[in-house]
Amino acid sequence: MFAGRSCTLITLTLLKSDGEAAAETVKVFPEQVGPGEMLWVDAESPTDQELTDLKQRFGLDEYAVEDVIHRNQRPKMEDYGKNVFAVVHVPVVKGHSSEIIELFVFFQKNWIITIHSVDSELIHSVDARIRARGLSPLTTSPSPDLLFYIFLDFAVDAYYPILDEEENRLEDIDKKATTTFKTRVKRMENIVAIITTIEGVRKRLMTLRRSLTPTRDMLGMVMRGAVPFVADASLRSFRDVYDHSFQLLETIDNDRDRTSDVRDLYISLHSASTDTTRSRS
């Protein structure tokens, strides 16, 4: 299959529309993917040679493969005729912060390839789902476009807990506004620390927005029927994640407005408190 190293990081999964197993791992590439079957190739941190092998075997575009190698891409979708290439951003919680992980996807009518640089919880979740029930209830027949939808659905849903955490931080800061300025001790240190926290929240919200906006635009391409190998019958499923992307962006914008309001509140309270202290002196 791939020469030069152990293939433990390259996983081949064959999905079928009949039989007891909805999905099974295979050790070698099937000579052909038959009717009612679909091949999922998942590659974690592939070597340059492995990417070259995938490129040759599946006819991947050279420019798309270069994007995979160089990374740091915005979410996007490109039609290369023989297959479709997409970059999906997956937000991941890391302690008290978060980061964006890139998932590169190629798909065609009977296969899909996912490539990522680190171990991915999203990949594990999707793998567990399809092994338990295939693509049901979306379809009983394996379809790369619907598996791509599942990846997008999991990726977009990953924004929700991160935004919930940021909203909780804003709520906590808002509640502390009055008590902070009732206490004169280290008042200046308090406001500097709080405004720094607010700016951190704003920065994280902007990072999420820069990631989610092109994701919404990519989903818009799908909904317009502008993406090959996505069946019209599948658009109903994509509509759900498309709507979620709009809801999330609206939440991000509302939260950014709220950070401005809370920051202004602290500054106003501090100014008022300072003026009161001077007048008493």
C-alpha positions in Angstrom: 0.0 0.0 0.0 2.4 2.7 1.2 6.0 1.8 1.2 8.6 3.2 3.7 6.7 3.2 7.0 4.1 1.5 9.1 0.6 2.3 7.9 -1.0 2.7 11.3 -1.7 6.4 10.6 -3.4 5.6 7.2 -6.8 4.0 7.7 -9.0 2.5 5.0 -12.7 2.1 5.7 -15.1 0.5 3.3 -18.8 1.5 3.8 -21.4 -0.8 2.4 -25.1 -0.6 1.8 -25.8 -4.2 2.6 -24.5 -6.9 5.0 -24.2 -6.9 8.8 -21.3 -4.4 9.0 -22.0 -0.8 7.9 -18.3 0.0 7.8 -15.2 -2.2 8.0 -11.5 -1.5 8.0 -9.6 -3.0 5.1 -5.8 -3.5 5.0 -5.2 -2.8 1.3 -6.9 -0.6 -1.3 -9.7 -2.5 -3.0 -9.1 -3.0 -6.7 -12.4 -1.2 -7.3 -15.2 0.2 -5.2 -18.3 -1.6 -6.2 -21.9 -0.4 -6.5 -23.4 0.4 -3.1 -19.9 0.9 -1.6 -17.7 3.8 -0.6 -14.1 4.0 0.4 -13.0 6.4 3.2 -9.2 7.0 3.4 -8.1 8.8 6.5 -4.4 10.0 6.7 -2.9 11.5 9.9 0.3 13.4 9.3 1.1 11.7 6.0 4.6 11.8 4.6 5.4 13.5 1.4 5.7 10.1 -0.3 2.3 9.1 1.0 0.7 12.3 -0.3 2.3 11.6 -3.6 0.9 8.1 -3.6 -2.6 9.4 -2.8 -2.2 12.0 -5.5 -1.3 9.4 -8.1 -3.9 6.8 -7.0 -6.9 9.2 -6.8 -5.9 11.9 -9.4 -5.6 14.7 -6.8 -4.8 18.1 -8.1 -1.2 19.3 -7.5 -2.2 22.7 -6.2 -4.6 21.2 -3.7 -1.9 18.8 -2.5 0.4 21.8 -2.1 -2.3 23.5 0.1 -2.3 20.3 2.3 1.5 20.5 2.6 1.8 24.2 3.4 -1.4 24.3 5.6 -2.6 27.5 7.2 -5.5 27.7 4.7 -8.9 29.4 5.1 -12.0 27.3 4.9 -12.8 26.8 1.2 -14.1 24.5 -1.5 -12.6 24.0 -4.9 -13.9 22.0 -7.9 -11.1 20.3 -9.7 -13.3 18.4 -12.2 -12.4 14.8 -11.2 -12.9 15.5 -7.5 -13.7 18.3 -5.0 -11.2 19.7 -2.5 -12.2 21.4 0.8 -10.6 22.9 3.8 -12.6 22.5 7.0 -11.7 24.3 10.2 -12.3 22.4 13.4 -12.2 24.4 16.7 -10.7 22.4 19.6 -10.7 23.2 23.3 -7.2 23.3 24.9 -7.5 23.8 28.6 -8.9 27.4 29.0 -8.2 28.3 25.4 -9.0 27.0 22.0 -7.3 26.5 18.7 -8.3 25.8 15.1 -7.3 22.5 13.5 -7.4 22.1 9.7 -9.1 19.1 8.1 -8.4 18.6 4.4 -11.0 16.7 2.4 -11.1 15.3 -1.1 -14.1 13.5 -2.4 -15.7 12.1 -5.6 -18.7 9.9 -6.3 -17.5 6.7 -4.5 -14.6 7.8 -2.2 -13.5 10.4 0.3 -10.1 11.3 1.7 -9.5 13.2 5.0 -6.1 14.5 5.9 -5.0 16.1 9.2 -1.8 16.8 11.0 -2.8 15.7 14.5 -4.9 13.1 16.2 -8.5 14.3 15.7 -11.4 13.8 18.1 -13.7 14.7 15.2 -12.3 11.8 13.1 -12.8 9.4 16.1 -16.4 10.6 16.5 -17.3 10.2 12.9 -15.6 6.8 12.7 -17.6 5.6 15.7 -20.8 6.9 14.2 -20.4 5.2 10.9 -19.3 1.9 12.4 -22.4 1.9 14.6 -25.0 2.8 12.0 -23.3 3.8 8.8 -24.9 7.0 7.3 -28.3 6.2 8.7 -30.8 7.9 9.0 -29.5 10.1 6.2 -29.3 7.3 3.7 -29.0 3.5 3.5 -26.5 3.7 0.6 -23.0 5.1 1.3 -22.5 8.5 -0.2 -19.3 10.7 0.0 -21.3 13.9 0.0 -23.3 12.9 3.0 -20.1 11.8 4.9 -18.7 15.2 4.0 -21.8 16.7 5.5 -21.2 14.8 8.7 -17.7 16.1 9.0 -19.0 19.7 8.5 -21.8 19.1 11.0 -19.4 17.9 13.7 -17.0 20.8 12.9 -19.6 23.5 13.1 -21.2 22.0 16.2 -17.7 22.2 17.9 -18.1 26.0 18.0 -21.0 25.9 20.4 -19.3 24.8 23.6 -16.5 27.4 23.0 -18.9 30.2 22.5 -20.8 29.0 25.6 -17.6 29.3 27.6 -16.9 32.8 26.3 -20.5 33.9 27.2 -20.0 32.5 30.7 -16.9 34.6 31.0 -18.7 37.7 29.9 -21.6 37.0 32.3 -19.1 36.6 35.2 -17.3 39.9 34.3 -20.7 41.7 34.0 -21.7 40.5 37.5 -18.4 41.7 39.0 -18.8 45.2 37.7 -20.5 46.7 40.8 -18.6 44.7 43.4 -15.3 45.6 41.8 -15.9 49.3 42.2 -17.3 49.1 45.7 -13.9 47.9 46.7 -11.3 50.7 46.5 -8.3 48.4 47.3 -6.3 47.7 44.2 -9.0 49.2 42.0 -6.7 50.2 39.2 -5.1 46.7 39.2 -8.6 45.2 39.0 -9.7 47.2 36.0 -6.5 46.6 34.1 -6.9 42.8 34.7 -10.6 42.8 33.8 -10.1 44.8 30.6 -7.2 42.5 29.6 -9.6 39.6 30.1 -12.3 41.3 28.0 -9.7 41.9 25.2 -8.8 38.3 25.3 -12.4 37.3 24.8 -12.7 39.7 21.9 -9.6 38.2 20.3 -10.9 34.7 20.6 -14.3 35.7 19.2 -12.6 37.3 16.2 -10.5 34.1 15.6 -13.7 32.1 15.6 -15.4 34.6 13.2 -12.5 34.5 10.8 -12.8 30.8 10.7 -16.6 30.5 10.6 -17.3 33.2 8.0 -15.6 31.3 5.1 -17.2 28.1 6.4 -20.6 29.6 5.9 -19.6 30.8 2.5 -18.5 27.3 1.6 -21.8 25.9 2.7 -23.5 28.6 0.6 -21.7 27.1 -2.5 -23.1 23.7 -1.6 -26.7 25.1 -1.1 -26.5 26.8 -4.5 -25.8 23.5 -6.2 -22.4 24.7 -7.3 -20.5 21.7 -6.0 -20.1 18.5 -8.1 -20.7 15.1 -6.5 -23.2 16.6 -4.0 -26.6 15.3 -4.9 -29.7 17.5 -4.9 -31.2 15.0 -2.5 -28.4 15.7 0.0 -29.0 19.5 0.1 -31.6 19.2 2.8 -29.0 17.8 5.2 -26.5 20.6 4.4 -29.2 23.2 5.1 -29.1 22.2 8.7 -25.4 22.9 9.2 -25.7 26.0 6.9 -28.4 27.4 9.3 -26.2 26.6 12.3 -23.3 28.6 10.8 -25.5 31.7 10.5 -26.7 31.3 14.1 -23.1 31.0 15.4 -22.0 34.0 13.5 -24.9 36.0 14.9 -24.0 34.9 18.4 -20.3 35.9 17.9 -21.3 39.3 16.7 -23.7 39.8 19.6 -21.0 38.7 22.0 -18.5 41.1 20.5 -21.0 44.0 20.9 -21.4 42.8 24.5 -17.7 42.9 25.2 -17.6 46.6 24.0 -20.5 47.4 26.3 -18.9 45.7 29.3 -15.6 47.3 28.7 -17.2 50.7 28.5 -19.1 50.0 31.7 -15.9 49.3 33.6 -14.2 52.4 32.2 -17.2 54.6 33.1 -17.4 53.1 36.6 -13.7 53.6 37.1 -13.9 57.2 35.9 -16.9 58.0 38.1 -15.2 56.4 41.1 -12.0 58.3 40.5 -13.9 61.6 40.2 -15.8 60.9 43.5 -12.5 60.2 45.3 -11.0 63.4 44.1 -14.0 65.5 45.1 -13.8 64.1 48.6 -10.1 64.9 48.9 
